[in-house]
Amino acid sequence: MLQFLVDQMNDAQFDEKTIGGVQLAAEEALVNVISYAYADSEEKTGSIEIFCHTDDALLEITVQAFVKPFNPF
């Protein structure tokens, strides 16, 4: 999943330091989704979609999980 983001950033000519930082942040986001969004799921399965949009020096990443909403209480 993360290779997709790296490829998109390479295509948009982001520098290696930026790519590394974004890759780390994206990995943390995915770990959080997997650890918490599916923690109460009986099947422990589901789907996650990752969207990446680049426009000049702007990068937008959306991580979407298809589970019931997180309730922190």
C-alpha positions as CSV (number, residue, x, y, z in Angstrom):
1,M,0.0,0.0,0.0
2,L,2.7,2.4,0.9
3,Q,4.6,1.8,-2.4
4,F,1.7,3.3,-4.2
5,L,2.2,6.6,-2.3
6,V,6.0,6.5,-2.8
7,D,5.4,6.0,-6.6
8,Q,3.0,8.9,-6.7
9,M,5.4,11.2,-4.9
10,N,8.3,10.1,-7.1
11,D,6.2,10.8,-10.2
12,A,5.5,14.3,-8.8
13,Q,9.2,14.8,-8.1
14,F,9.1,15.2,-4.3
15,D,12.5,15.0,-2.7
16,E,13.6,11.9,-0.8
17,K,13.4,13.5,2.7
18,T,9.7,14.5,2.1
19,I,8.9,11.1,0.7
20,G,10.4,9.4,3.8
21,G,8.5,11.7,6.2
22,V,5.2,11.2,4.3
23,Q,5.8,7.4,4.1
24,L,6.3,7.3,7.9
25,A,3.1,9.3,8.6
26,A,1.1,7.2,6.2
27,E,2.3,4.0,7.8
28,E,1.3,5.3,11.2
29,A,-2.2,6.2,9.9
30,L,-2.6,2.7,8.4
31,V,-1.4,1.0,11.6
32,N,-3.9,3.1,13.6
33,V,-6.8,2.2,11.2
34,I,-5.9,-1.5,11.3
35,S,-5.3,-1.6,15.0
36,Y,-8.4,0.4,16.1
37,A,-11.0,0.4,13.3
38,Y,-11.0,-3.4,13.1
39,A,-10.3,-4.2,16.8
40,D,-13.9,-4.9,17.6
41,S,-14.8,-6.5,14.3
42,E,-15.6,-10.2,14.8
43,E,-14.1,-11.2,11.4
44,K,-11.1,-8.9,11.8
45,T,-11.5,-8.2,8.0
46,G,-12.5,-5.2,6.0
47,S,-11.3,-2.9,3.3
48,I,-9.2,0.2,3.3
49,E,-8.9,2.7,0.5
50,I,-6.0,5.1,0.0
51,F,-6.4,8.1,-2.2
52,C,-3.5,10.2,-3.2
53,H,-3.6,13.5,-5.1
54,T,-0.7,15.7,-6.1
55,D,-0.9,19.2,-7.5
56,D,2.4,21.1,-7.9
57,A,4.0,21.0,-4.4
58,L,0.7,19.9,-2.7
59,L,0.1,16.3,-1.6
60,E,-3.2,15.1,-0.3
61,I,-3.7,11.6,1.1
62,T,-7.0,10.2,2.3
63,V,-7.2,6.9,4.2
64,Q,-10.8,5.5,4.4
65,A,-11.8,2.4,6.3
66,F,-15.2,0.9,5.9
67,V,-16.2,0.0,9.4
68,K,-18.5,1.3,12.1
69,P,-17.4,4.7,13.4
70,F,-14.8,4.8,16.2
71,N,-16.3,5.5,19.7
72,P,-13.6,6.7,22.1
73,F,-15.9,6.4,25.1
